[in-house]
């Protein structure tokens, strides 16, 4: 890692579950984590990382706002260091029948899943290209590959994010920047997914629900791949997930 003593991992969408697990995983490897989300608690995550001997700077920022994303990258690069890894992990999973999906809902989900990914990915690329190295990781979902009843908005946003990731990988890979897309195929352990999929949680044991720390290991492995063997897309599911 040639970009300083403490390379920076910027986690956009550092929520309490997968985003936090990814942040902790990179912090364990000596990365200074810049953990961002639009609102909500970031102090707990920062405290966990610091208590384990790592470095974390919590920053509230709106991934859907171009000026805010530009300011975020400027703040991180000027105040902490060059971004070596970007993880775009913004959610947006909502469930509405198509007749009850408002324009506001559809637009907001698209902005969260796709437009935010474009803004963060572009800003990372602008800074990584002159350095000739970097890793950009996008979090996808089952909806990245196929739509489902009640998930038109989410599938539309996640399909778009996957297309963005494919385009960026083909453009930036030859220039030394590893772009990868992780398809999370199944519910992740969290209060939100328990509310959204109560029947699934009721029917499965712990091994049937994706665990954030286990998924975070995959993000680290993707970043660690040598240039001679880069993966673009990795899908992850439990042993009992039908696919």
KOLVEXRO-733554 format. One record per residue (C-alpha): chain; x negated, y negated, z negated. Coordinates in steps of 0.2 Angstrom, whole numbers, plus 2048, in hexadecimal, padded with zeros to 3 digits. Example, Ala and Ser with C-alpha at 12.3 -4.5 7.8 and 13.67 -1.06 7.14 Angstrom:
// residues 2
   cadena     u     v     w
        A   7C2   816   7D9
        A   7BC   805   7DC
END
This chain:
// residues 243
   cadena     u     v     w
        A   800   800   800
        A   7F6   7F1   807
        A   801   7E3   802
        A   7FC   7DF   7F0
        A   7FA   7E8   7DF
        A   80D   7E8   7DD
        A   816   7EB   7ED
        A   828   7E5   7ED
        A   837   7EF   7EF
        A   847   7E5   7F3
        A   857   7EE   7EE
        A   866   7E5   7F6
        A   875   7EC   7ED
        A   86D   7F1   7DD
        A   87D   7F8   7D5
        A   87E   802   7C5
        A   87C   813   7CD
        A   873   817   7DD
        A   86B   805   7DF
        A   865   806   7CE
        A   85E   817   7D0
        A   855   812   7DF
        A   84E   803   7D6
        A   848   80D   7C8
        A   840   81A   7D4
        A   835   80D   7DD
        A   831   804   7CD
        A   829   815   7C7
        A   81D   814   7D5
        A   817   803   7D1
        A   822   7F9   7DC
        A   828   7E8   7D5
        A   83B   7EA   7D8
        A   846   7DB   7DD
        A   857   7E1   7D9
        A   866   7D7   7E0
        A   878   7D8   7E0
        A   886   7CB   7E3
        A   88C   7CB   7D1
        A   88C   7D7   7C2
        A   87F   7DC   7B6
        A   86D   7DD   7BB
        A   865   7DB   7AA
        A   868   7ED   7A5
        A   85F   7F3   7B4
        A   851   7E7   7B2
        A   84F   7EC   7A0
        A   84E   7FE   7A4
        A   840   7FC   7B0
        A   836   7F0   7A5
        A   838   7FC   796
        A   831   80A   7A1
        A   822   7FF   7A5
        A   828   7F9   7B6
        A   82B   7E7   7BD
        A   83C   7E1   7C2
        A   843   7D0   7C8
        A   856   7D0   7C8
        A   85E   7C4   7D4
        A   870   7C0   7D8
        A   873   7BE   7EA
        A   881   7C0   7F7
        A   87C   7CC   805
        A   88A   7C5   810
        A   883   7B4   810
        A   875   7B0   81D
        A   86E   7A1   813
        A   86E   7AB   803
        A   865   7BA   80B
        A   858   7AE   812
        A   856   7A6   802
        A   854   7B7   7F9
        A   846   7BC   804
        A   83D   7AC   802
        A   83F   7AD   7F0
        A   838   7BE   7EF
        A   82A   7BC   7FB
        A   824   7AC   7F4
        A   827   7B0   7E2
        A   823   7C2   7E0
        A   81B   7C9   7F0
        A   81D   7D0   801
        A   82C   7DC   803
        A   825   7ED   807
        A   835   7F6   805
        A   847   7F0   808
        A   855   7FB   802
        A   866   7F5   808
        A   873   7FE   7FD
        A   882   7F3   7FD
        A   893   7FD   7FC
        A   8A4   7F8   802
        A   8AD   809   800
        A   8C0   805   800
        A   8CF   80F   803
        A   8DE   808   80C
        A   8EB   80F   818
        A   8E9   806   829
        A   8F9   7FD   828
        A   8F4   7F6   817
        A   8E2   7F1   81D
        A   8E2   7DE   81E
        A   8D7   7D4   829
        A   8CF   7CE   819
        A   8CB   7DF   813
        A   8C4   7E5   823
        A   8B9   7D6   826
        A   8B2   7D6   814
        A   8AD   7E9   815
        A   8A5   7E6   826
        A   89B   7D7   81F
        A   896   7E1   810
        A   891   7F1   81A
        A   88B   7EB   82B
        A   888   7D8   82B
        A   87F   7D8   81A
        A   874   7E6   821
        A   870   7DC   830
        A   86B   7CD   826
        A   860   7D6   81A
        A   858   7E1   828
        A   855   7D2   833
        A   84C   7C8   825
        A   842   7D7   820
        A   83D   7DA   832
        A   838   7C8   834
        A   82B   7CA   826
        A   826   7DB   829
        A   822   7DA   83B
        A   812   7CF   839
        A   80C   7DA   82C
        A   80E   7EA   837
        A   816   7F4   829
        A   825   7F6   81E
        A   834   802   81A
        A   846   7FD   81C
        A   853   80A   815
        A   866   808   818
        A   873   812   80D
        A   880   81A   818
        A   88E   825   814
        A   89A   833   81B
        A   8A3   824   823
        A   893   821   82D
        A   896   830   837
        A   8A9   832   837
        A   8B9   829   833
        A   8C5   82F   827
        A   8D8   82C   822
        A   8D8   81C   818
        A   8C6   817   81B
        A   8C7   80D   82C
        A   8BF   7FE   824
        A   8B1   807   81C
        A   8AD   812   82B
        A   8AD   803   836
        A   8A0   7FB   82C
        A   895   80A   829
        A   896   80F   83B
        A   88F   7FE   83F
        A   881   7FF   832
        A   87B   80F   839
        A   87B   808   84B
        A   871   7F9   844
        A   865   805   83B
        A   862   80F   84B
        A   85F   800   855
        A   852   7F9   849
        A   84A   80A   847
        A   847   80B   85A
        A   841   7F9   85B
        A   836   7F8   84B
        A   82F   80A   849
        A   822   807   857
        A   81D   7F7   84E
        A   819   800   83D
        A   82A   7FE   834
        A   833   80D   82E
        A   846   80B   82F
        A   850   819   828
        A   863   81C   825
        A   869   827   817
        A   87A   82F   819
        A   882   832   808
        A   88E   840   80B
        A   899   841   7FC
        A   89E   838   7EC
        A   890   831   7E1
        A   892   832   7CE
        A   899   821   7C9
        A   8A8   81A   7C1
        A   8AE   813   7D1
        A   8AD   823   7DB
        A   8B6   82C   7CD
        A   8C4   820   7CF
        A   8C4   822   7E2
        A   8C3   835   7E2
        A   8CA   83B   7D2
        A   8CF   84C   7DA
        A   8BE   84F   7E0
        A   8B6   84C   7CF
        A   8C3   856   7C6
        A   8C0   865   7D1
        A   8AD   865   7D1
        A   89F   867   7C4
        A   890   85C   7C3
        A   887   866   7D1
        A   895   861   7DC
        A   893   84E   7DA
        A   884   844   7E1
        A   879   83E   7D3
        A   871   82D   7D6
        A   85F   831   7D0
        A   85F   840   7DB
        A   863   836   7EA
        A   857   829   7E6
        A   849   835   7E8
        A   84D   837   7FA
        A   84B   824   7FC
        A   83A   826   7F5
        A   835   835   800
        A   83B   82B   80F
        A   82F   81D   80B
        A   821   829   807
        A   822   831   818
        A   812   82F   823
        A   814   827   834
        A   811   837   83D
        A   821   83E   835
        A   82E   831   833
        A   841   835   830
        A   84E   82A   836
        A   85D   832   82F
        A   85F   83D   820
        A   870   843   819
        A   872   848   807
        A   881   852   800
        A   884   85E   7F2
        A   883   871   7F4
        A   896   872   7F4
        A   89A   863   7FF
        A   8A4   869   80F
        A   89C   863   81F
END
